[in-house]
């Protein structure tokens, strides 16, 4: 939403509260001074709008929390211990101690926002203010938000209780059983359809739901519904834990036609694709690698900060924007994840597992057994690699003033290198962006990489106290395209799938693919992995495809980089320089004392917390707990 619009709404609420407090003649009146009565809220258009806008706070920081969902997948490792990742990623999660759980999926948080949406829908059924167009828009947004929060619960826990009413004091019973997975999908889809109807033709405001957002959410939900994990015969064949569960209807479809589910997923995604909103998706050949990198950076910045092409905003169907006046945590994604040699925190660091999945620029797979690849692993890779990950030797921003003399060349130093010291002797120098750095070593990456995607390259934004204005992509056009591609592959429509997959690759500067059958599906899944990296898809995709044992459960791999001075080279201030150095790159396994990843099939569905089970004795726990 436009920032000035947010400020006006906040100011309106403040004035309304002040007026309610100051205009009373009764000095000892008991009317709360810090609240607006519900009757006043729903009789006033601006206050009603403010109520609905507050429901968007259920988005939290989008995915820009300090602790990201990427680190619960094979995309990243969270650098700082004690945050619950070891328990969660080690499959030690249980109803009493779940380990790390993102607030964006946390059961009570989501139901708090669902209740607010229900309150809005109840009071907007017959609006008490005279603005029919606004009332229709607010109803559309409330339906969308309710659908979104139920979707968050559904892809984390499986089926949940569907609450449509507003519970009040004095109810006979506050307990409610879980609905079936199919019922949950149908309910969310109906909400999306209702939202689309109410939001059709409404003006587009930054950060607020639109007709297209509702359509894109529907496409996502139907894609998940058609996937392996939620087809119980398929899921049972792949997991004895699911096969032995007595209530499979909470996990997926126990009957029905799976082909029809894929057809619905395809149709929903195609409706979004047909909007033709994509950024540079009309190409017939790959752009240059340089332009491919620029395109991907533009997309990751949401068209903001002046570096990206403003038309990239078309890609963003719904974003979570951040307001400077509120000093929101999501504006510090650069501080949270940038290199420690820049006084940043290196929080969610890319794994070697992820790095290895970026193709070579010619479309071939990277291979450590290939001497050319192993000797120069950062040369000639998919341009999205350079736009997403900071690796040893990568050019980056100017260092802060206190570090400039140590690195006047502005390059990432993620390894160890020989240099000649002031005594003329050879010694090993630890890079500025390592855990042995003289600059904030406790924030150094364990993996040898740091995050580049979503970090503003503006050289003025480098220290710990500078906010950046990059929106979180709640829903993107490219996701809908990829959803369409997947449904087409599942339905055997490979030509159409390749057509759209290649459009995405052309934009990134990658050659077309010609695969078919299982090879096409494998290429698609890898394409989705690198295109949507760090956008909260991988954790869900690996589970719904039921490939989690060999992905989410795989041990984190890292890189060790060493630069040996060539004969006659005398380097006192290090820089990446193949003319002066021979570099060796050694992939390694992470010390299990830092994090020992394991997979158990119970993690296909996260446990319902013990407290929720105690509050509601009609709930039945997920399998494996």
C-alpha positions in Angstrom: 0.0 0.0 0.0 1.2 3.5 -0.7 3.1 4.8 2.4 1.3 8.1 2.4 -2.1 6.3 2.5 -0.9 4.3 5.5 0.1 7.5 7.3 -3.3 9.1 6.6 -5.1 6.1 8.0 -2.9 6.0 11.1 -3.5 9.8 11.6 -7.3 9.3 11.2 -7.3 6.7 13.9 -5.2 8.9 16.2 -7.5 11.9 15.7 -10.6 9.7 16.3 -9.1 8.4 19.5 -8.1 11.9 20.7 -11.5 13.3 19.9 -13.2 10.4 21.8 -11.0 11.2 24.8 -11.2 15.0 24.8 -14.8 15.8 23.9 -16.4 14.0 26.9 -18.0 16.2 29.5 -17.8 13.3 32.0 -14.4 13.6 33.7 -14.9 10.2 35.4 -16.3 8.4 32.3 -15.3 4.8 32.0 -15.1 4.7 28.2 -11.6 3.4 27.3 -9.4 6.2 26.0 -7.1 3.9 23.9 -9.8 2.0 22.0 -12.5 2.8 19.4 -15.9 1.1 20.1 -16.8 -1.5 17.5 -20.0 0.4 16.7 -17.9 3.5 15.8 -15.5 1.5 13.7 -18.1 -0.1 11.4 -20.1 3.1 11.1 -17.1 4.9 9.7 -15.6 4.1 6.3 -12.0 5.1 7.2 -12.0 3.2 10.5 -13.5 0.1 8.8 -10.7 0.3 6.2 -8.2 0.7 9.0 -9.5 -2.4 10.7 -9.1 -4.5 7.5 -5.7 -3.0 6.7 -4.5 -4.1 10.2 -5.3 -7.7 9.2 -2.4 -7.5 6.7 -0.1 -7.4 9.7 -0.6 -11.1 9.7 2.0 -11.1 6.9 4.6 -10.3 9.6 7.8 -9.3 7.9 6.9 -11.3 4.8 9.8 -13.7 4.6 12.3 -11.2 5.8 12.5 -12.3 9.4 16.0 -12.6 10.8 15.3 -16.3 10.9 14.2 -17.4 7.4 12.3 -20.4 6.2 15.1 -20.9 3.7 17.2 -22.2 6.7 14.7 -25.0 7.3 15.4 -26.2 3.8 18.5 -27.1 1.7 18.8 -23.5 0.5 20.4 -22.1 3.6 22.0 -22.6 7.1 21.2 -20.3 9.9 24.5 -19.0 11.3 23.5 -18.3 14.9 22.8 -21.1 17.3 20.0 -21.5 19.8 17.1 -20.5 17.6 15.4 -24.0 17.3 16.7 -24.9 13.9 18.9 -27.8 15.2 15.8 -29.4 16.7 13.5 -28.7 13.7 16.1 -29.7 11.0 17.2 -32.7 13.0 13.6 -34.0 13.0 13.5 -33.7 16.8 10.4 -31.5 16.6 7.5 -32.7 18.7 4.2 -31.2 20.0 5.7 -30.0 23.3 8.9 -28.6 21.7 8.5 -27.9 18.1 11.8 -26.1 17.6 11.9 -23.2 15.1 8.5 -22.2 13.8 8.0 -19.2 11.6 5.5 -16.7 13.0 4.0 -16.6 9.5 2.8 -20.2 9.9 2.3 -20.3 13.7 -1.1 -21.7 14.6 -2.4 -19.1 17.0 -1.0 -16.2 15.0 -2.9 -17.3 11.9 -6.1 -17.9 13.7 -5.9 -14.5 15.3 -5.9 -13.0 11.8 -8.6 -15.4 10.6 -10.8 -14.2 13.5 -10.2 -10.6 12.5 -11.2 -11.4 8.9 -14.4 -13.1 10.1 -15.2 -10.0 12.2 -14.8 -7.8 9.1 -16.9 -10.0 7.0 -19.7 -10.1 9.6 -19.8 -6.4 10.0 -19.5 -5.6 6.2 -22.3 -7.9 5.3 -24.6 -4.9 5.6 -22.3 -1.9 5.8 -23.3 0.9 8.1 -21.3 3.5 6.2 -22.3 5.0 2.8 -19.6 3.9 0.4 -20.7 0.8 -1.4 -17.5 0.6 -3.6 -15.2 0.7 -0.5 -17.4 -1.8 1.3 -17.1 -4.2 -1.6 -13.3 -3.8 -1.7 -13.0 -4.4 2.0 -15.1 -7.6 1.8 -12.9 -8.8 -1.1 -9.7 -8.1 0.9 -11.1 -9.9 4.0 -12.0 -12.9 1.9 -8.5 -12.9 0.4 -6.8 -12.5 3.7 -8.8 -15.3 5.3 -7.9 -17.6 2.4 -4.3 -16.6 2.6 -3.9 -17.4 6.3 -5.8 -20.7 6.0 -3.4 -21.5 3.1 -0.4 -20.9 5.4 -1.9 -23.3 7.9 -2.8 -25.9 5.3 0.7 -26.1 3.7 2.3 -26.5 7.1 0.0 -28.7 9.1 -2.4 -30.3 6.6 -6.1 -29.9 7.3 -7.2 -27.5 10.1 -10.6 -26.5 11.7 -12.4 -24.1 9.4 -13.9 -21.3 11.5 -16.3 -19.0 9.7 -18.2 -17.5 12.7 -17.0 -15.0 15.3 -16.9 -16.7 18.7 -18.2 -14.6 21.5 -18.2 -14.9 25.3 -20.7 -17.4 26.7 -20.6 -19.9 23.8 -21.6 -23.4 24.8 -18.6 -25.0 23.1 -15.4 -23.5 21.8 -13.9 -26.8 20.5 -14.0 -27.8 16.9 -12.6 -30.8 15.0 -10.3 -30.5 11.9 -12.1 -30.4 8.6 -10.8 -32.7 5.9 -8.0 -31.6 3.6 -10.4 -31.5 0.6 -12.9 -29.4 2.6 -10.1 -26.9 3.5 -9.0 -26.7 -0.2 -12.6 -26.1 -1.3 -13.1 -23.4 1.4 -10.0 -21.5 0.4 -10.8 -21.7 -3.3 -14.3 -20.4 -2.6 -12.8 -17.5 -0.6 -10.4 -16.7 -3.5 -13.3 -16.8 -6.0 -15.3 -14.5 -3.8 -12.4 -12.2 -3.3 -11.8 -12.1 -7.1 -15.4 -11.1 -7.7 -15.4 -8.3 -5.1 -12.0 -7.0 -6.2 -12.7 -7.0 -9.9 -12.1 -3.5 -11.3 -10.9 -2.1 -7.9 -7.9 0.3 -8.0 -4.5 -1.2 -7.4 -2.7 -0.1 -4.3 0.8 -1.1 -3.3 0.7 -4.0 -0.8 -3.1 -4.6 -1.0 -4.9 -7.6 -2.4 -6.3 -7.5 -5.9 -8.3 -9.7 -8.2 -5.1 -11.1 -9.7 -3.7 -11.8 -6.2 -6.8 -13.9 -5.4 -6.4 -15.8 -8.6 -2.7 -16.4 -8.0 -3.4 -17.7 -4.5 -6.1 -20.0 -5.8 -3.6 -21.4 -8.4 -1.0 -22.1 -5.6 -3.5 -23.9 -3.4 -4.8 -26.1 -6.3 -1.2 -26.9 -7.3 -0.4 -28.2 -3.8 -3.7 -30.1 -3.7 -2.8 -32.0 -6.8 0.8 -32.9 -5.6 2.1 -36.3 -4.4 1.9 -35.5 -0.7 -1.8 -34.8 -0.8 -2.8 -37.8 -3.0 -3.1 -40.4 -0.2 -2.6 -43.5 -2.4 0.7 -41.9 -3.7 1.8 -40.6 -0.3 1.1 -43.9 1.4 3.1 -45.8 -1.1 6.1 -43.4 -0.4 5.7 -43.2 3.4 4.9 -45.9 6.0 4.1 -43.1 8.5 1.4 -41.7 6.3 0.2 -45.2 5.3 -0.3 -46.1 9.0 -2.2 -42.9 9.9 -5.8 -43.5 10.9 -7.1 -40.1 9.6 -5.6 -39.7 6.2 -8.4 -37.4 5.2 -6.6 -34.7 7.2 -3.5 -35.0 5.0 -4.9 -35.2 1.4 -7.5 -36.7 -0.9 -8.5 -40.3 -0.1 -10.6 -40.6 -3.3 -11.4 -38.7 -6.5 -9.7 -38.2 -9.7 -6.2 -36.9 -9.5 -6.1 -35.9 -13.2 -9.1 -33.7 -12.6 -7.1 -32.0 -9.7 -4.2 -31.3 -12.1 -6.7 -29.9 -14.6 -8.1 -27.5 -12.0 -4.6 -26.5 -11.0 -3.6 -25.9 -14.6 -6.8 -23.8 -15.4 -6.3 -21.7 -12.3 -2.6 -21.0 -13.1 -3.5 -20.4 -16.8 -6.0 -17.7 -15.8 -3.1 -15.8 -14.2 -0.7 -16.5 -17.0 -3.2 -15.1 -19.5 -2.9 -11.7 -17.8 0.4 -11.4 -19.6 2.0 -9.5 -16.7 5.4 -11.0 -16.7 8.6 -9.1 -16.8 10.5 -9.8 -20.1 8.8 -13.1 -20.7 8.1 -12.5 -24.4 11.7 -13.3 -25.5 12.4 -15.8 -28.2 16.1 -16.3 -27.4 18.4 -15.9 -24.3 19.6 -12.4 -23.4 23.3 -12.0 -22.7 24.6 -13.3 -19.3 25.1 -9.7 -18.2 21.5 -8.8 -19.0 20.2 -12.0 -17.5 21.9 -11.1 -14.2 20.5 -7.5 -14.4 17.0 -8.9 -15.0 17.1 -11.1 -12.0 18.4 -8.4 -9.8 15.6 -6.1 -11.0 13.1 -8.8 -10.1 14.5 -9.4 -6.7 14.5 -5.7 -5.9 10.8 -5.4 -6.8 11.6 -2.5 -9.1 12.7 -0.4 -6.1 15.8 1.6 -5.0 16.4 3.2 -8.4 18.7 0.4 -9.6 16.1 -1.8 -11.1 13.9 -1.2 -14.1 10.6 0.1 -12.7 8.7 -2.2 -15.0 9.8 -5.0 -12.8 7.0 -4.1 -10.4 4.6 -5.7 -12.9 6.1 -9.1 -11.8 5.0 -8.5 -8.2 1.3 -9.4 -7.9 1.3 -8.8 -4.1 4.2 -7.5 -2.0 4.8 -6.8 1.7 6.2 -3.3 1.8 7.9 -1.7 4.8 7.3 1.7 6.4 10.3 3.7 7.5 8.3 5.4 10.3 7.6 2.0 11.9 11.2 0.8 11.7 10.1 -2.6 10.5 12.3 -5.6 10.8 11.8 -6.6 7.1 13.8 -3.5 6.1 16.9 -5.0 7.6 17.2 -8.0 5.4 20.6 -6.7 4.2 21.9 -6.3 7.7 20.6 -9.7 8.7 22.1 -11.5 5.8 25.0 -9.5 4.3 28.7 -10.5 4.8 30.2 -10.0 8.3 33.1 -8.1 6.7 30.6 -5.4 6.1 29.4 -5.4 9.7 26.4 -7.5 8.7 25.2 -10.7 10.3 25.5 -13.4 7.7 22.3 -14.9 9.0 20.8 -17.3 6.4 23.8 -18.4 4.4 23.5 -20.4 1.1 24.6 -24.0 1.2 27.0 -25.7 -1.2 24.0 -28.0 -1.9 22.2 -25.0 -3.5 25.3 -23.7 -5.2 25.9 -27.0 -7.0 22.4 -26.9 -8.4 23.0 -23.8 -10.5 23.7 -24.9 -14.1 26.6 -23.9 -16.2 25.9 -21.1 -18.7 25.6 -23.6 -21.5 22.8 -25.5 -19.6 24.9 -28.4 -18.5 25.1 -29.6 -14.9 27.9 -28.5 -12.6 30.1 -31.4 -11.7 32.9 -31.6 -9.1 34.3 -34.5 -11.0 35.0 -32.2 -14.0 38.4 -30.7 -13.4 37.5 -27.5 -15.2 34.4 -27.0 -13.0 36.3 -28.0 -9.8 39.2 -25.6 -10.6 37.0 -22.6 -11.2 33.5 -23.3 -9.7 32.3 -19.7 -10.0 33.0 -19.3 -13.6 30.4 -19.5 -16.4 27.4 -20.3 -14.2 23.7 -19.5 -14.5 23.5 -15.6 -14.2 21.0 -16.1 -11.4 23.8 -17.5 -9.3 25.7 -14.2 -9.4 22.5 -12.3 -8.6 21.6 -14.5 -5.7 24.8 -15.6 -3.9 28.0 -13.8 -2.8 30.9 -16.1 -3.3 34.7 -15.8 -2.8 36.1 -13.2 -5.1 32.7 -11.7 -6.0 32.6 -7.9 -6.5 30.5 -6.2 -4.0 30.0 -2.8 -2.4 32.7 -0.5 -1.0 33.7 -1.4 2.5 32.9 0.7 5.5 35.5 3.4 6.4 37.1 1.3 9.1 37.7 -1.6 6.7 38.6 0.2 3.5 42.3 -0.1 4.0 42.1 -3.9 4.5 40.1 -4.2 1.2 40.3 -1.3 -1.2 39.1 -3.7 -4.0 35.6 -4.3 -2.7 35.5 -8.1 -3.1 34.1 -10.9 -1.0 36.9 -12.7 0.9 35.5 -16.0 2.0 38.7 -18.1 2.1 42.3 -18.3 3.4 45.1 -16.9 1.3 48.9 -16.6 1.5 50.3 -13.1 1.7 53.7 -11.5 2.3 53.7 -9.8 5.7 55.6 -6.6 6.7 58.6 -8.8 7.7 58.8 -10.2 4.2 57.6 -13.6 5.3 54.8 -15.7 3.9 51.7 -16.1 6.2 48.1 -17.3 5.9 45.6 -14.5 5.9 42.0 -15.2 6.8 39.5 -13.3 4.6 37.4 -10.5 6.0 34.2 -12.4 5.4 35.1 -15.5 7.3 34.6 -16.7 10.8 38.3 -15.9 11.5 37.8 -12.3 10.2 39.1 -9.4 12.3 35.6 -7.9 11.7 32.7 -9.5 13.6 34.0 -13.0 13.4 31.1 -14.3 15.4 28.8 -13.3 12.4 30.9 -15.2 9.9 29.3 -17.7 7.5 29.8 -21.4 8.2 29.2 -22.3 4.6 31.6 -20.0 2.7 28.7 -18.0 1.1 26.4 -15.2 1.9 23.1 -14.1 0.5 23.0 -11.6 -2.4 19.3 -11.8 -3.4 17.1 -9.2 -1.9 20.0 -7.1 -0.8 20.1 -3.6 -2.2 23.4 -3.0 -4.0 23.2 0.7 -3.3 26.7 1.5 -1.8 25.1 3.9 0.7 23.3 0.9 2.3 26.1 -1.1 4.0 26.0 -0.7 7.7 23.9 -2.3 10.5 21.6 0.8 10.9 20.5 1.5 7.4 17.1 0.3 6.2 16.4 -0.7 2.6 13.1 -0.6 0.7 12.8 -4.0 -0.9 9.4 -5.6 -0.8 8.8 -9.2 0.1 7.2 -11.1 -2.8 4.0 -12.6 -1.3 2.7 -13.6 -4.8 4.6 -13.3 -8.1 3.7 -13.7 -11.7 6.6 -16.1 -12.3 5.4 -18.4 -9.6 2.0 -18.7 -11.4 3.9 -19.4 -14.6 5.9 -22.2 -12.9 2.7 -23.5 -11.4 1.3 -23.7 -14.9 4.4 -25.4 -16.2 4.2 -28.1 -13.5 0.5 -28.8 -14.2 1.2 -29.1 -17.9 4.0 -31.6 -17.3 1.8 -33.7 -15.1 -0.8 -33.7 -17.8 1.6 -34.7 -20.5 1.5 -31.3 -22.3 5.2 -31.0 -22.6 5.4 -28.6 -25.5 3.5 -26.0 -23.6 5.5 -26.6 -20.5 8.8 -26.2 -22.3 7.6 -23.0 -24.0 6.9 -21.2 -20.7 9.9 -22.7 -19.0 12.2 -21.5 -21.7 10.7 -18.0 -21.5 11.9 -17.8 -17.9 15.3 -19.1 -18.9 15.7 -16.7 -21.8 15.0 -13.8 -19.4 17.9 -15.1 -17.2 20.3 -15.6 -20.1 20.0 -19.4 -20.1 19.6 -21.6 -23.2 16.4 -23.5 -24.0 15.7 -27.0 -22.7 14.5 -29.8 -24.9 14.0 -32.5 -22.3 10.9 -34.7 -22.0 9.5 -37.2 -19.6 11.2 -37.6 -16.2 14.2 -35.5 -17.4 11.8 -32.6 -18.1 10.3 -32.8 -14.6 13.8 -32.9 -13.1 14.8 -29.8 -15.1 11.6 -28.0 -14.1 12.1 -28.7 -10.4 15.6 -27.4 -10.5 14.5 -24.3 -12.5 11.9 -23.6 -9.8 14.6 -24.1 -7.1 16.9 -21.4 -8.5 14.3 -19.0 -9.8 12.3 -18.8 -6.5 15.3 -19.3 -4.2 14.8 -17.7 -0.7 11.1 -17.0 -1.4 9.6 -19.6 0.9 8.9 -22.2 -1.7 11.6 -24.8 -1.4 10.6 -26.1 2.1 7.0 -26.7 0.8 8.0 -28.0 -2.6 10.4 -30.6 -1.2 7.6 -31.9 1.0 4.8 -31.9 -1.5 7.0 -33.6 -4.1 8.0 -36.1 -1.3 11.7 -35.6 -2.1 12.5 -34.3 1.4 14.6 -37.3 2.5 17.3 -36.5 -0.1 16.9 -32.7 0.0 15.7 -31.3 3.4 17.3 -34.3 5.2 20.7 -34.1 3.4 23.6 -32.8 5.4 24.7 -29.2 4.7 27.7 -29.0 2.6 30.1 -26.0 2.7 33.2 -24.8 0.8 36.8 -24.3 1.8 38.8 -21.9 -0.4 42.6 -21.6 -0.2 44.8 -19.3 -2.3 48.4 -20.3 -2.7 50.9 -17.6 -3.9 52.4 -18.4 -7.2 56.2 -18.3 -7.5 57.5 -14.8 -7.4 54.2 -13.2 -6.5 54.4 -10.8 -3.6 51.0 -9.7 -2.3 50.7 -7.7 0.9 47.1 -6.5 0.6 44.9 -9.4 -0.6 42.6 -9.3 -3.6 41.2 -12.0 -5.8 43.9 -12.5 -8.5 44.3 -15.7 -10.5 47.5 -14.1 -11.9 49.1 -14.2 -8.5 47.3 -17.2 -6.9 46.5 -20.8 -7.5 43.1 -21.4 -5.9 41.8 -24.7 -4.6 38.1 -25.3 -3.7 37.2 -28.1 -1.4 33.6 -29.0 -0.8 33.1 -30.3 2.8 30.4 -31.5 5.1 29.2 -29.2 7.9 30.4 -30.1 11.4 27.5 -32.0 12.8 28.0 -30.1 16.1 26.8 -27.0 14.3 23.8 -28.7 12.8 23.1 -32.4 12.1 20.2 -32.6 9.6 18.0 -35.7 9.6 14.7 -36.5 8.0 11.8 -38.4 9.5 8.5 -38.7 7.6 6.6 -37.1 10.4 8.0 -33.8 9.2 5.9 -33.9 6.1 3.3 -32.4 8.4 4.3 -30.2 11.3 2.9 -31.2 14.7 0.0 -29.3 16.2 1.4 -27.8 19.4 0.5 -29.5 22.7 -1.2 -26.3 24.0 -3.6 -26.3 21.1 -4.4 -30.0 21.6 -5.1 -29.3 25.3 -7.3 -26.3 24.4 -9.3 -28.3 21.9 -9.9 -32.0 22.7 -11.5 -32.5 19.3 -8.2 -32.1 17.5 -6.4 -35.2 16.3 -2.6 -35.0 16.0 -0.6 -35.4 12.8 1.1 -38.8 12.1 4.4 -39.7 13.7 4.0 -37.7 16.9 
